Amino acid sequence: MLHTHPEPELIAVDQACLTSTNDLPEPPRPQWTSDELLGAGDEAHIVHRGDVYRLRRTLTGKLILTK
């Protein structure tokens, strides 16, 4: 005896109803200027997971972050 399985049911889906997490707007992220971080000086220390990082402004105005 031959056993047959029913065909899978096809369902029409309106693509406009589908959303992806990529379609959602990103929440606003905190933002600071380098002047806010460095103040009047050219160096700031940032503690991340117990490690201290040094953010400094070079003579040419670039930023360097080192551990």
C-alpha positions in Angstrom: 0.0 0.0 0.0 1.3 3.4 -1.0 1.2 6.1 1.7 0.7 9.7 0.5 1.2 12.8 2.5 -1.0 15.8 2.0 0.5 18.6 0.1 1.6 21.5 2.3 -0.8 24.4 2.4 0.4 27.5 0.6 -0.4 30.8 2.3 -0.3 34.1 0.6 1.6 36.7 2.6 1.4 40.4 2.1 5.1 41.5 2.0 4.1 44.9 3.2 3.1 43.4 6.6 6.5 41.8 7.1 9.0 43.9 9.0 12.6 43.3 9.7 14.6 44.6 12.6 16.7 46.4 9.9 13.6 48.4 9.1 13.2 49.8 12.6 14.8 53.2 13.4 17.9 53.1 15.6 17.4 54.5 19.1 19.4 57.8 19.7 22.9 57.2 21.0 24.7 59.4 23.5 27.0 61.9 21.8 29.7 64.1 23.2 32.1 66.5 21.5 35.8 66.0 21.9 35.8 69.3 23.8 33.3 68.0 26.2 35.4 64.9 26.9 38.8 66.6 26.9 37.8 69.9 28.5 40.5 72.6 28.2 43.2 69.9 28.2 44.3 67.4 25.6 43.8 64.2 27.5 41.1 62.3 29.3 41.0 58.9 31.0 38.1 56.5 30.2 37.5 53.5 32.4 36.0 50.5 30.6 35.5 47.2 32.3 38.1 48.0 34.9 40.8 49.1 32.4 41.9 52.7 32.0 42.1 54.0 28.4 43.7 57.3 27.5 42.0 59.6 24.9 44.3 62.3 23.7 44.2 65.1 21.1 47.3 65.3 19.0 49.0 68.6 17.9 47.3 68.1 14.5 43.9 67.8 16.1 43.4 64.0 15.7 42.2 61.8 18.5 44.1 58.7 19.7 42.7 56.2 22.1 45.2 53.9 23.8 45.1 51.4 26.7 
